[in-house]
Amino acid sequence: MVHPKKALVAAAALAGAATLVLAGCSSSSTPTSSASASASTHADPAAACKPGTPSTGPLKIATILPQTGSLAYLNPPAEAGYGLAVQDINAAGGVLGQPVQVGPITDSGASSDLSVSTASAAQIASSDAQVVLGAESSSVTLNFVDTITSKCKVQLSPANTATALSGYSSYYFRTAPPDTVQGSALGNLIVGDGVQKLGFLVFNDAYGTGLRDVVEDTVTKAGGSIVYGAKGKGQEFAPGQTTFSSEVSAVLAAKPDAIAILAFDETKSIVPELKAQGWDMSKVYMVDGNTADYSTTFAADTLTGAQGTIPGAQPDATFKQRLVDFYKTSANADLKDFSYAPESYDAIVLAALAADKGKGTDGPSIQANLAAVSGVNGGEKCADYASCLALLNSGKDIQYTGKAGIGPFNSENDPSSAFIGIYKFDATNVPVFQKSIQGSTN
């Protein structure tokens, strides 16, 4: 089998629903050193970056995605998404008439071992890539975002959701919505299901606690109560923990109507413990970090009826098939998960269009034009690189509508609106799409 990383570089080179306005406000706990200050107090690491003479060399994309660690299952859809985007861009003539190049391709690892992302970020910082895709974990991004953006490289995450990253750096953007949107959607789902007393099993991670804070705010404002794992109670568990007998006993002793599990790979140990202690698993809620295919992990019927949320529009059938076909060709493997594939695709197309509009592939030119091509100033809507490029070349303003269905970037470089998918687990422990809810970050 060809290694996916090498195959993707080769492929890139060869390629030449229901609508509900949601709102929320929260802060995240930020355990890493780079995250010690929120965006409101943290000095912009890219403050010294100034526009200069635009560079007209090839656009080079570096990636820092989870090849290892608890989020490694999200790497294939991201690879398929950005790889297909590069293929489509190059098929349309490239950026400024030159093919997009990919590399270095690096591992972001997990928040439980930040040395992996530290080393990868150092490698990227010393490279000539102008755009960086990743990471998928918010805590991992908070570990290295200063390193990347201080070099005037544009960082685009397809999956970060921690509110601590909103407005963190003028050179940091994301195509996934912040936790205010997903947290509000999950909180409203929980309230709508009649839950009055909610318990949290949440890890002490910027992602987990940030989501917890928004869900808690949504539930309590609707008249519900948090009986375990609430903000300020000190009942979070450590990332990477593998045994949960005491935590499960404690949350069950609080007699919740439902339990929200906010974690990554730790979920594989939490679920069996809940089951063993007699919990009704249809009363479990999850989020994008753990709403995944557990068909080969748990016995059949373990998670039947449990629900979860995943940011992003459900990819249409045609786009899904294109992702599947691309990944089969580039990595010689089957693509079974599509989480954040549309967001990865859109991140690369937006960066390319920003370079086209600014007539420069340097970081400052791309950064200065990202909001514009996302439609912040209006403009003619276009859904693919080729048609958007034609409009730019004719002197028109554009709004790239893309695959993920996000709105234009707001003043904090977050999507101004986004879709959240609601999923329910079937008897084979596979999450099945139910509906989409559109939320706003404004």
N, C-alpha and C positions, 0 to 999 in steps of 0.2 A: 504493500500500500504506500502511495506517495504521501509524505508528511504534508498535512494541510497547509502549514506555513509556507513551505517551499512551493507547493503546487499553486497557491494563491498568487505568489509573486510571479510565477511563470504565466499563469492565466492572465494576470493584469498586463504583463508585458506583451503577450500575444494578442490580447484583445485590442493593443494599441488603443339612527336608530333612535332610541329614546333620547331626548335632549333635556338636560337639567343644568342650570347655572349653579355652580358650587363656589363657595368661598371659604377661606379659613386663614388663620394666622397662628404661627407657632414658632418656636425656636428649637434647634436640635442640640443634643449633647454632642460634644465634639472631642473624642478622646485622643486624637492625634495632635502632635505639636503644631502643625500648620494650621489647625483648626481652632487654636486656642482663643481666637477672636472671631466674632461673627462678622458678616459682610459689612455691617454698619460701622464697625470700629477697626477693621483690618485694612491696613494701607494696601492699595492696589499694587500687586507685585510687578505689574506692567506699566507703572506710572511713568517710567523713563522712556517708554517706546514712543517714538515720534515718526510721522510720515516722512518719507524721503523720496528719492527718485525711484519710481516703481521698477521692480525687477521683471524681466520678461523671459526668464529661464523656465524650465519645466516645473509644473506644480508637483511637489513631492509630499506624499501622505505617509506619516508614521502612525503606527497603531500600538496601543498599550491596553490589551484586552486579556481576560482571564483564561489563559491556556491551562493553568493549574488552579487548585483551590476550590472553595465551596461554590463559586459561581462559574466553574468551567463549563457547565452545561449551556451557558449563555454565549460561549465563544462561537460555536458553529453558526447560529443565526446572524451574529454580527459580521463574521467573515463573509457569509453569503451576501449580506446587505451591502457592505462597502465594496466587496469585490464586483458585484453586479453593477454597482454605480460606476465604478472605474471603467468597466467594460462598456457601459452605455455612453459615458462621456467620451471615451476614446473613439467609439464607433461614430460619434457625431463630429469628429475632428479634433478632439482634445481641448485643452485650455490654451488660449492664445496660439492656436495652431499646432500645439505640441502634445504628445500623449502624457497623461498623468502617470507618475511613477509611484510605486509603493515601497516603503521601507524607511527605517528599520521596523520590522514587525517584532514586538516584544510582549513579554508576559507581565500582566499586572499583578498576578498572584491574588492573595486574599488579605483581608484586614487583620487576620491573625498572624501574618508574617509580612510586615511592611518592608522588609529588606528587599523583597523581590521587586516591588514597584519602585523603590528608591534607586536600585541599580538600573532598571529599565529606563527610568526618567533621565538619569544621568547620560545614558547612551543616546537617547533622543535629543537631549539638550545640546549635545556636542555634534549632532548631525546637521545636515542642511535641509531637513524637512521643514516646511513652513506651516503645515497643518497637522495636528495630532488628534487621532480618534481614540477616545477612551477617557477614563476607565469606566467600568460598569458599576463598581462599588463606590458609593459616595465617600466612605472613609478612606478608601485607597486614593481617590482623587485628591482629597484634602491633604494627603501625605505628600503629594508631589506637584500640585498645581502651581505653586510658587516657582518651582524649578523650571517648569515648561513656559509659563506665561512671562516670566521675567526675561526670557530670551526672545521675546516678541514673536513667539510662535502661537498660533491660534489653536486653542484646545476646544474640541467639540465632543461632548459626551452624549452617547445615544441612550443612556440609562440612568445617570445620576438623578436622584430625586430629593436629596437632603436640602432642607430650606437654608442651611448654613451656606450653601453655594450660590444662592440668589444674589447677583450683583457682586460676587466675590472678587472678580477681576474683569477688567474691560476686555481682556483677551480670552476669557472663558465663556463658552456658550453651551447650551444643551438642547437637544431635540426631544427630550422627555420632560414632562411637567414636574414641578416640585411637589413635595409631599402634601402641600396644602390642597392640591387637587385630588390625588389618590386617597389621602386620609379622609377628606370630606366625603368622597364617594363611598368609601368603606364604612365610615360612620353612619351615613345615611342608609346604607344597605342594612346595617345591623339594627338601627332604630326602626326601619321599615319592617323588619322581621319580628318586631314586638319584643326585642330584648330590653330588659330594664336593668339588669345587673350584669356587667361585663368584667371578665378577668383577662389580664394580659400575661402572656409568656413572651417576654421581649429581651433581646440581648442588648448589652450596653455598647451600642454602636450608633454613630450619627444617623444612619439610615433607620435603624429600629426605633430609637427613642424619638426621632423626629416624627415618624409616622404615628407612634403612640400618642404623642402630644396632640396632634391634629385630630385623630380619632377620638381621643378622650374629650377634647373640647367640643367636638360635634355631638357626641353622645350625651355629655352632661348638660349642654345647652338645650337638648331635647327632653330633659327631665330624667335621664338615666343616671346610673352611678357606676363608678369603677370600684370593684371590691377587692382586686388584687393587681399589683403591677402598675399602679398609678404613678404619675410624675411626682418625684420627691419622696417616694416611699423606700427607695433603695432596694427594690425587689427585682432588678434586672439581673440577668446572668451573663457570664463572660463569653465573648465570641470564642467559638471552638470547643465549648463545653460538650461533653459526651454522655453524661449521666444526669437524669432529671427526676429521680424519685422524690426528692424533698420538695422541689419546685412544684411538681404536679400535685403532690399531697397538699401543699399549702394553698394552691389556687382552688382545688376542689373543696377544701375545708371552708373557703369563703362563700361557697354555694352560688356560683355565678349561673346565669341563664345561658351564657355562651362564653367561649374563650377565643381570643384572637392571638394567633401565633405569629410573631413578628421576628423572623430569623432567616438564616440561610440553610446551610447543610445540617445545622443542629436539629432541624425539623425531623430528620430521619431517626433521631433518638427520642424526640419528644412525643411523636405520634404513637409509637408502640407503648410508651409508658402511660399515656392517657388511656389507651385502649385497655391495657392491663389493669388499670385502676377503675375501670367500668364507666368511663365517660362516653356519652352519646356523641359519636364523631360527626353527626350531622349538625351539631351545634359548635362547629369549629369554623373560624374565618382565617384566611391567609392573605398574603400580599404578593407582589411580583417576585420577591426574593425567594419564595417557596411554593408558589402556585405552579407546580411542575408535574411531569409525568412520573408517577410512582408505581407504574404497572409491574415493574420488575423488582421493586423495593419492598412492597408490603403485600400481605396476603389479600386475595380478592375480597372486596366489600369493606376494606378497612376504612376508607374515607368517603363512602357513599353519602352524598348529601352535603358534605363540607363545601364551603364556598371560598372564592378568592378573587382578587382584583389584579389586573395587569394593565398598566398604562399603555396607550397606543390604540390606534384603529385596527380592527381586524383586517388583515391583508385580503384583498380580493383574490379570487381563484386564479386569475391569470398571473398576478404578481407572485403568488405562492409557488406556482408551477415554475416560473422563471427562476426563483430562488432555489428550488429543489434541483432543477436541471443544472444551474451554475455550480452548486456545491458538489453535485455528483461528478461533474467534469473536473473541477479544480481540486477537490479533496478526496475523490473516489470514495465518498461516503454518502449515506442517506441523511437528509435534513428532516428532522422530526419536530423541531421546536422553532417557532417563528418570533419569539419574544425579542423585541427591539431590532429585528431585521429592518422594518420600514424606517425606524429612526436612524439606523446606521446608514442606510441608503441615502436618506434625505440630508444627513450631515455632510456627506461628501459632495452631493450635487449642489447644496447651498454654498459650500466653500469654493467650488469651481465657478459657479455663477458670480460670486463676489469678486473673484479674481478677474473674470471677464469684464465685469462692470467697472472695476477699478483699473483695468488694463495693466495689472501687475500681479505677479504670483508671490510677492513678498508678504510677510505677515501683516504689516501695517495696512497695506492696500486691501487685503482680504478682510481684516477686522473692520475697516472703515465702511465696508460695503455689505456686510452680512445682513444687517437689519434691513437695508434697502431692498435687497433681492428677496427677503422673506415677506415683503409687502408692507412694511411699517408706514410707508408713504403712499399706500395704495398701489396703483399700477394695474396693468393687464394680467389677469390670471393665466398661468401656464402650468402644466402638470408634469413635464419632462424636460430634460436638459436641452435636447435639440430645439424644441419649440421656444423655450425660454431664451436660449442663445440667439435665435433668429430675431426675437423681439428686441433684445439688448442691442444687437447689431444694427437694428433699424432706428435706434435712438429712443426706444420706449422704456418707461418704468415697468417693472414686473412684480408680481406676487407669485412666487413658487408655491404651489399648493401641495405637491409631493404625495408621498405614500402614507405618511403617518397621520395626516389630517390635523397638523398643528397650526395654530394661528401665528401671525408675525411675531418676531422677538419683541419683548417689552423692554422697558428701560433697565431691567436687571439681567438682560440676555437670556431670559426664560421664554418658552412659548407662551403667548398671551392666552391661548386656549388649547385644549387637548382632549382626546377621548380616553376614557377608562373602560376597559372591558370587564364584564362580570362573568365569572366562570363557576360551574358547579361540577364537583367530582362525581363520576359514574362508578359503577360497581367494579370496574377494572382499575380504579384509582387514577383515572386520567381526567384532567379538568376539561370540561366541555363548555364552549362559548355559549352564553345566554343572551347578552345584549350589550350595547355600548351606551355610556353616559358621557355627555360632553360637559366639561368643566372649564371655568375661566380662572386665570390667575390674577385678574384685575379686581 
